[in-house]
Amino acid sequence: MKIEKIGVIPLGVEGSDEYLLINTDEACIPAVVKRDLLERYYKDTTQEAGGYYCHRVTVMEHPYQENEFVGVVHHRYDV
């Protein structure tokens, strides 16, 4: 899986949403890409107030390319 960062939307003290262009070696379904992306970015925190965590990602498939996706990594801070 090839991942290229294409943008970030800052959300203030809550964190940010990082947008990624994802290309897989062969045709793939979004659920598999989502699983792989979450395994790569998943992070939990035990720190109270201000601890970083990432429990969610979103994957959108390209309408014409079976191996291209846009992923959103939802970076958050416990507030």
C-alpha positions as CSV (number, residue, x, y, z in Angstrom):
1,M,0.0,0.0,0.0
2,K,1.4,3.4,-1.0
3,I,0.2,6.4,1.1
4,E,0.6,10.0,0.2
5,K,-0.4,12.8,2.5
6,I,-2.7,15.3,0.6
7,G,-3.9,17.6,3.3
8,V,-4.8,18.3,7.0
9,I,-7.8,20.1,8.4
10,P,-7.0,21.4,11.9
11,L,-9.8,21.1,14.4
12,G,-8.3,23.2,17.2
13,V,-7.9,21.6,20.6
14,E,-9.8,18.5,19.5
15,G,-7.1,17.4,17.0
16,S,-7.1,17.2,13.2
17,D,-8.3,15.2,10.1
18,E,-5.4,14.0,7.9
19,Y,-6.3,13.2,4.3
20,L,-4.3,10.6,2.4
21,L,-4.2,9.3,-1.1
22,I,-3.9,5.5,-1.0
23,N,-2.9,3.2,-3.8
24,T,-2.9,-0.6,-3.4
25,D,-0.9,-3.0,-5.5
26,E,-4.1,-4.7,-6.8
27,A,-7.8,-4.2,-6.7
28,C,-9.1,-4.0,-3.2
29,I,-12.3,-3.3,-1.2
30,P,-12.6,-0.3,1.1
31,A,-13.1,-2.5,4.2
32,V,-9.6,-4.1,3.7
33,V,-8.0,-0.7,3.2
34,K,-9.8,0.7,6.3
35,R,-8.6,-2.3,8.4
36,D,-5.0,-1.8,7.2
37,L,-5.1,2.0,7.7
38,L,-6.5,1.6,11.2
39,E,-3.9,-0.9,12.2
40,R,-1.2,1.5,11.0
41,Y,-2.6,4.6,12.8
42,Y,-4.5,3.3,15.8
43,K,-3.3,4.8,19.1
44,D,-4.9,4.8,22.5
45,T,-4.1,7.0,25.5
46,T,-4.2,6.5,29.2
47,Q,-3.4,10.2,29.8
48,E,-6.2,12.3,31.1
49,A,-7.0,15.7,29.5
50,G,-4.9,16.2,26.5
51,G,-3.8,12.7,25.6
52,Y,-3.6,11.9,21.9
53,Y,-5.6,9.0,20.4
54,C,-6.7,7.7,17.0
55,H,-9.6,5.3,17.1
56,R,-11.2,6.1,13.7
57,V,-10.4,6.3,10.0
58,T,-12.6,6.8,7.0
59,V,-12.0,5.3,3.6
60,M,-13.6,6.4,0.3
61,E,-13.1,4.5,-2.9
62,H,-12.3,6.1,-6.3
63,P,-15.3,5.8,-8.6
64,Y,-13.3,4.4,-11.5
65,Q,-10.0,3.0,-10.1
66,E,-10.3,-0.2,-8.1
67,N,-6.9,0.3,-6.4
68,E,-7.2,4.0,-5.4
69,F,-8.8,5.5,-2.3
70,V,-8.9,8.6,-0.1
71,G,-8.4,8.0,3.6
72,V,-9.1,10.3,6.5
73,V,-7.3,9.7,9.7
74,H,-9.1,11.2,12.6
75,H,-6.4,12.4,15.1
76,R,-8.0,13.4,18.4
77,Y,-7.0,14.7,21.8
78,D,-8.9,13.9,25.0
79,V,-10.3,17.2,26.2
